[in-house]
Amino acid sequence: MSLFDEEAAHDRSLRRFERAVRGGRNGRLAENSWWGDRLSIRDIAAVVDWCAGKGLRVEFVKRANAVFDRNTMTISIASNVRPPRQLIYLLHECGHYMISTTAAKDDRFKMGYALGDGFTTERGFPHKLACVEEEFEAWHRGWRLSRRLKLGIKREQFDAVRRTCLRTYMAWGVKSGK
């Protein structure tokens, strides 16, 4: 059900390491980066297995960041970022999946996208606020999943990506909202 090729990911990581060393990058930094990639690839495989158990398809695509499509039960992850960031994006999108499975029980979340009178609702502040609130919750659930799966990701690394992404959503949320 998944399009994650762990062996190919390891090969890409090794080639990145070799290019870095040939390019004159500090050997110790390049090696640390390579080991970080290897650990993240192992963790990505664990999360992809978890997704497969839930009937979710995970694909790596040439697109920015990541997205969860509830209709096709597919998580798409950017293929052009390093594995540590892919892992964090994947956990976050799993958070959206978990929200979607509890939306009927928890009225706060209906995938964040207010239903109703079309353009006005979708562009208004209540809709944007609901989206931002859901983003916070998806990050929270993604982190909890990482703990349940006993992944090696560090909280500081997770939070750095989380802050960057949430900053973008918050800026969007306050921009010309009514």
C-alpha positions as CSV (number, residue, x, y, z in Angstrom):
1,M,0.0,0.0,0.0
2,S,3.0,2.3,0.3
3,L,5.5,3.7,-2.1
4,F,8.4,3.9,0.4
5,D,11.5,2.1,-0.7
6,E,13.8,2.0,2.4
7,E,16.7,0.6,0.4
8,A,16.5,3.4,-2.2
9,A,16.2,6.0,0.6
10,H,19.4,4.6,2.1
11,D,21.1,4.8,-1.3
12,R,20.1,8.4,-1.8
13,S,21.4,9.3,1.7
14,L,24.7,7.6,1.0
15,R,25.1,9.5,-2.3
16,R,24.3,12.8,-0.5
17,F,27.0,12.0,2.1
18,E,29.6,11.1,-0.6
19,R,28.8,14.4,-2.5
20,A,29.2,16.4,0.7
21,V,32.6,14.9,1.4
22,R,33.8,15.3,-2.2
23,G,32.5,18.9,-2.1
24,G,34.8,19.7,0.8
25,R,32.1,19.7,3.5
26,N,33.4,19.0,7.0
27,G,33.6,15.2,7.2
28,R,32.3,15.0,10.8
29,L,29.2,17.2,9.9
30,A,28.6,15.2,6.8
31,E,28.8,11.9,8.7
32,N,26.5,13.2,11.5
33,S,24.0,14.2,8.8
34,W,24.2,10.8,7.1
35,W,23.6,9.0,10.4
36,G,20.7,11.3,11.1
37,D,19.3,10.4,7.7
38,R,19.7,6.6,8.4
39,L,17.9,6.8,11.7
40,S,15.1,8.8,10.2
41,I,14.7,6.4,7.3
42,R,14.3,3.6,9.8
43,D,11.7,5.6,11.7
44,I,9.9,6.5,8.4
45,A,9.6,2.8,7.6
46,A,8.0,2.2,11.1
47,V,5.5,5.0,10.5
48,V,4.8,3.8,7.0
49,D,4.1,0.4,8.4
50,W,1.7,2.0,11.0
51,C,0.0,3.8,8.1
52,A,-0.4,0.6,6.1
53,G,-2.1,-1.0,9.1
54,K,-4.6,1.8,9.1
55,G,-5.3,1.5,5.3
56,L,-3.3,4.7,4.5
57,R,-1.2,5.0,1.4
58,V,2.0,6.9,1.8
59,E,3.7,8.4,-1.3
60,F,6.8,10.5,-1.9
61,V,6.2,13.1,-4.5
62,K,7.8,16.2,-6.0
63,R,5.6,18.7,-4.1
64,A,6.1,21.1,-1.3
65,N,5.9,19.7,2.3
66,A,3.1,17.2,2.8
67,V,-0.6,16.7,2.6
68,F,-3.2,14.2,3.8
69,D,-6.1,13.5,1.4
70,R,-9.0,12.1,3.4
71,N,-10.9,11.0,0.2
72,T,-8.1,8.8,-1.1
73,M,-6.6,8.0,2.3
74,T,-3.2,9.1,1.0
75,I,-0.4,10.9,2.7
76,S,1.9,12.7,0.2
77,I,5.4,13.7,1.4
78,A,7.9,15.9,-0.4
79,S,10.6,13.7,-1.9
80,N,13.1,16.6,-2.2
81,V,13.7,17.1,1.5
82,R,16.0,15.1,3.8
83,P,14.6,12.1,5.7
84,P,14.5,13.9,9.2
85,R,12.1,16.5,7.8
86,Q,10.1,13.8,5.8
87,L,9.6,12.0,9.1
88,I,8.3,15.0,10.8
89,Y,6.0,15.9,8.0
90,L,4.8,12.3,7.9
91,L,4.0,12.3,11.6
92,H,2.1,15.6,11.3
93,E,0.0,14.2,8.4
94,C,-0.7,11.1,10.5
95,G,-2.0,13.6,13.1
96,H,-4.5,14.9,10.4
97,Y,-5.5,11.3,9.8
98,M,-6.1,10.7,13.5
99,I,-8.2,13.8,13.6
100,S,-10.3,12.7,10.7
101,T,-11.1,9.4,12.4
102,T,-12.4,11.2,15.5
103,A,-14.1,14.1,13.8
104,A,-17.5,12.5,14.1
105,K,-17.0,12.2,17.9
106,D,-15.2,15.5,18.3
107,D,-17.1,18.4,16.8
108,R,-14.1,20.8,17.2
109,F,-12.5,19.2,14.1
110,K,-14.1,18.6,10.8
111,M,-10.8,18.7,8.9
112,G,-10.8,22.4,9.8
113,Y,-12.7,23.4,6.7
114,A,-15.9,24.9,7.7
115,L,-18.9,23.8,5.7
116,G,-21.5,26.3,4.7
117,D,-22.0,29.3,2.5
118,G,-19.0,28.8,0.2
119,F,-16.6,31.7,-0.4
120,T,-17.4,33.8,2.6
121,T,-17.2,31.0,5.1
122,E,-14.0,29.6,3.5
123,R,-12.2,32.9,3.5
124,G,-13.5,34.2,6.8
125,F,-11.7,34.3,10.1
126,P,-13.8,31.5,11.8
127,H,-12.7,29.2,9.0
128,K,-9.1,30.2,9.3
129,L,-9.2,29.9,13.0
130,A,-10.6,26.4,12.7
131,C,-7.8,25.5,10.3
132,V,-5.1,26.8,12.6
133,E,-6.6,25.0,15.6
134,E,-6.6,21.8,13.6
135,E,-2.9,22.3,12.6
136,F,-1.9,22.6,16.3
137,E,-3.8,19.5,17.1
138,A,-2.3,17.5,14.2
139,W,1.2,18.4,15.4
140,H,0.3,17.3,18.9
141,R,-1.1,14.0,17.7
142,G,1.9,13.5,15.4
143,W,4.3,13.9,18.4
144,R,2.3,11.5,20.5
145,L,2.4,8.9,17.7
146,S,6.2,9.3,17.6
147,R,6.3,8.4,21.3
148,R,3.9,5.5,20.9
149,L,6.1,4.1,18.1
150,K,9.2,4.7,20.2
151,L,10.9,6.7,17.4
152,G,14.3,8.2,17.9
153,I,13.3,11.8,16.9
154,K,14.3,14.5,19.3
155,R,11.6,17.0,20.5
156,E,13.8,20.0,19.6
157,Q,14.1,18.8,16.0
158,F,10.3,18.1,15.8
159,D,9.5,21.5,17.4
160,A,11.7,23.5,15.0
161,V,9.8,22.2,12.0
162,R,6.5,22.5,13.8
163,R,7.2,26.2,14.6
164,T,8.1,27.0,11.1
165,C,5.0,25.4,9.7
166,L,2.6,26.9,12.4
167,R,4.1,30.4,11.8
168,T,3.0,30.2,8.2
169,Y,-0.5,29.1,9.1
170,M,-0.8,31.7,11.8
171,A,0.3,34.5,9.3
172,W,-2.3,33.2,6.8
173,G,-5.0,33.1,9.5
174,V,-4.7,36.7,10.5
175,K,-4.3,38.0,7.0
176,S,-7.4,39.8,5.9
177,G,-9.7,37.6,8.0
178,K,-13.1,38.8,9.0
